[in-house]
Amino acid sequence: MSDTGDKRINLNFQAHLAIITIARPEKLNALDYEMVLGLERAAHVVDSMEVIRCCIIKGEGEKSFCAGGDIEAWSKWSPENFGMAWVRHGHRAFDALARLRVPLIAALNGHTLGGGLELAATADFRIAESHVKLGSPETGLGIIPGWSGTQRTVRRFGSQIVRRMALLGETFSGEEALRLGIVDSVVPKGESLAAAKQMASQLAIRGPLATSLTKMLINAAEGEEVERTLEALAGLAVAGGPELKTGLAAFREKRAALFGGA
């Protein structure tokens, strides 16, 4: 197990697979500020390990994947701190997960609501158990979906689906979510982790660099990390070419570089 800075965000490894577990079942895996920071740390650890080919995120227990932000935690924040810390750091954590270099699979073992749905939207694939409910109840509390719940969710699920959840307050069952394209598959209760591991094994045998670059390109097509994708692809092209070798050799020999060609 790797240290994420919060014992309720567990990060474990099984060969080429990383598993992030939100371990606060007594609160339906609702997130407080420290847990948000723990998710960000977990994402950075996974990204730093070249051996990892895939990551799964799941909740502990069978009632909830994640019930979103802990109301008792965020409702005590001042408006300034709510906007500048709670929302901002939540975006940082969720962006880090969405932009992992490896595919991320969300094993939705229970209800996936509010910030939990926004967390699930960071994944490349979502596997829901048959009993789950998915939705965005925030406006019923007088608050907005704040962790890209009107941005990334629209890109991933479509604007009309998000309108039904965020404006009307509709919740969808696993089967309804499958028909609407919110999740990729539905499995019986208790089987989401096994199904996620099976999918991870399929992903792990594919070319790791090609998989990472393809994920970045798909993200860029959705408007996610466009600048990083362009710079990464350009950097790969330059790093693999002769000009960098010429430039580095000249630098080490303290002379001007003599590049060939026009």
Residue, then its C-alpha position, 0 to 999 in steps of 0.5 A: m500500500s502506498d501513502t496518500g496522506d489520508k488513510r481513507i484513500n487507499l492505494n494498492f498495487q497488483a502487478h501492473l494494476a493500481i487500485i484506489t479505494i475510497a474507504r469511508p463506508e460509514k459516510l457512504n464514501a463522501l469526500d472531505y477536504e483531506m480525502v480530496l487531497g489524498l485522491e490527488r496524491a494517489a493520482h500522482v503516485v500512479d502516474s509516476m510508476e512506469v510499471i503501471r498499465c491500468c488503474i481502478i477506482k472504487g468505493e468500499g462497501e456495497k452501498s456507495f461508490c461515492a456520495g460526493g462531497d461531505i455536506e457537513a464538511w463543505s457547508k462550514w466553509s466561507p464562500e471565499n474558501f469554498g470557491m478558492a480551496w474546496v472547488r479549486h482543489g477538487h478540480r485539481a484532484f479530478d483533473a489529475l485522475a482524468r489525465l492519468r497516462v494509463p486508462l482509469i476504470a471506475a468500479l461503481n459498487g454502489h450509488t454514484l451521486g453528485g461529486g461521486l458522479e463527477l469522480a466517475a466521469t474522470a474514468d475512461f470506463r465505468i462498470a456499474e453494479s445492477h443496484v446503483k443509482l446515478g445522479s446530480p442532486e446538487t441544485g436540490l440543495g441550493i448548490i451547483p455541481g462543482w467538480s466539473g459536473t457541468q463541464r466534463t460530465v457534459r463532454r462524457f455523457g452529453s448535455q441533455i443527459v446532464r440537464r436531466m440529472a442536474l436540472l430536473g434531479e433525475t436519477f438513473s439505475g444502472e440499466e438506464a445509465l447503460r442505455l444512456g451511455i453513462v456507463d459501459s456495462v452493468v454487472p450483478k451486485g458485488e461483481s464490479l471489481a472482478a469485471a474491472k480487473q478483467m477489463a484491466s487485463q485486456l488493457a495491460i497487454r496492449g502497447p503502453l505508449a500507444t495506449s497512453l498517447t491514444k488516451m491523450l488524443i481522445n481526451a484532447a478531442e473532448g477538450e481535455e488537456v489539449e495543450r499538454t497533448l500537443e506539447a507531449l507529441a511534439g516533445l516525443a518527435v523532437a526527443g527521438g530525432p537527430e537534432l536533440k543529439t546534435g544540440l546536446a553534444a554541442f552543449r557538452e563540448k561548449r561549442a555552437a551546434l551545427f544542425g544539418g538541413a535547411 
